[in-house]
């Protein structure tokens, strides 16, 4: 059984032949990849994405975090961040996957009255929170963040936020500025 691997059209793949030994994603999308549906479903579930989506969304994070929060809490913002002893661990992990034991993934949810830091399994990449680690006062300033990886301080440690979640961090900080 074969499943077609879909990649964004301009993504270079490190397979096949072409300029610099690479094939574009458009060419790769036309091939079949020998992944059975069972393996595909496992990978989809393990990385916190629903079938048909590529990445975890703030709405999905809020939905999965809601049962862990106090009753009546409404999640206004949610994002994933990562922490490691040094930023270089992310580079090593991206290239080889060998730094995974030292990287911790956190899901951060912002409600009207508090900021909750939740622990998540490594294989979920932060998308499946399992427990509340800490609750911070709502007036806590998280950012500002910018760049490909924005840096924030949580629980006395540096955490990095990917660019796609930085809007959530900045919006949460803007609400604190308006209220205070």
Secondary structure as UniProt FT lines:
FT   TURN            9..10
FT   STRAND          12..13
FT   HELIX           19..21
FT   STRAND          23..24
FT   HELIX           25..29
FT   HELIX           37..46
FT   TURN            47..48
FT   TURN            51..52
FT   HELIX           58..65
FT   HELIX           66..68
FT   TURN            71..72
FT   STRAND          77..83
FT   HELIX           88..96
FT   TURN            98..99
FT   HELIX           100..102
FT   STRAND          104..110
FT   STRAND          114..120
FT   HELIX           122..124
FT   TURN            125..126
FT   STRAND          129..137
FT   TURN            138..139
FT   STRAND          149..154
FT   TURN            155..156
FT   STRAND          157..162
FT   HELIX           163..165
FT   HELIX           166..179
//
